Amino acid sequence: MKMKSAVSGVSIILMAVLTMGIVAVYIHGDEGTNTMGEKGQSYSLVHPVFGQNMATASTFLDNEAGISLYVNLDRPIDLIAAKAANWSGIELETADYIVGSLHLPGLGAEDDVHCFVHNTGWIVTYYGDTEPLSKIVDWNLWSQSTSKLTTNKLKAGLNEFSFLGPLPIEKYYHFKWPNATKCMLAFRTLAAGGEHSFNITIPSDITVYERSWSHYALRTYLGYSFSSTSNFAIDGTTISTISGKENPVTNCGTLTDAYLYRGTAHNVSVSNNDAHAYLHGVCIGLVYQEP
């Protein structure tokens, strides 16, 4: 018999008020049915309006970038000064812009965020067009007290440029999916052993461009002999398993439309057999267009 942990988090996202009514992704968990107004994290996707002098740079981003976060400082940026950020490497440098990777505190090189800085004032942090939305999740920034992600990797990368002065409100955009209007992240977490799950229903009239996931396991301490196993499943089919003593571990990836297909309630679960677990969690990410 599986035990239910007392610590959990369900984040519900995706609620659009339209002239023809309300469209929502419904999440049903231990706490009941929730909507974005109660808890959750969603992001509107807004195409950046680049000036004519950004034509070449815009083409570069169209060909390179996926999920992105951007600001326009509305003032020139000294590219030499911009190099004071925590770059792990500069990949491309022209008279007008630089492109490289930023190292994020507490994370490995595989989590480095790509960054584009233009001397007209634009800063764009992004992951590549082959990387999933769920890669922006940094589980180190998960708050168990609020059951929310306090920030994400793209925002952490953008904050590297706070030394340039106050940053305006940032906006999200997905260069691979230009017709997408929203993206969402839904979380389920637990501590100690057991299982937690929720049901997610995507309405049939929503166009979904990407379904992705992130699976995380963190144990309280290293060195004990017990080898734990954390399991993430959809409708009983295992998507990711994290086993052993390595600490912490994050897996992420994408799903075909055979998983989380529209118009049907799907069960998303995370479980583990480790009484010493500090946090195990799963995140479902969607990139979509409202009808």
Sequence and secondary structure as in RCSB ss.txt:
>XXXX:A:sequence
MKMKSAVSGVSIILMAVLTMGIVAVYIHGDEGTNTMGEKGQSYSLVHPVFGQNMATASTFLDNEAGISLYVNLDR
PIDLIAAKAANWSGIELETADYIVGSLHLPGLGAEDDVHCFVHNTGWIVTYYGDTEPLSKIVDWNLWSQSTSKLT
TNKLKAGLNEFSFLGPLPIEKYYHFKWPNATKCMLAFRTLAAGGEHSFNITIPSDITVYERSWSHYALRTYLGYS
FSSTSNFAIDGTTISTISGKENPVTNCGTLTDAYLYRGTAHNVSVSNNDAHAYLHGVCIGLVYQEP
>XXXX:A:secstr
     S EEE    EEEETTEEEE EEEETTEEE TTTS EEEEB      GGGHHHHHHHHHHEEEEEEEE SS
   HHHHTTS EEEEEEE SSEEEEEE  TT  GGG EEEEEETTSEEEEEEETTS GGGG  GGGEETTTTEES
  HHHHHHGGGGGGS     EEEESS TT  EEEEEEEEE SSEEEEEEEE  TTSEEEEEEEEEEEEES S  S
  EEEEEEETTEEEEEEEES SSEEEEEEE TTSS TTSEEEEEEEE  TTEEEEEEEEEEEEE  
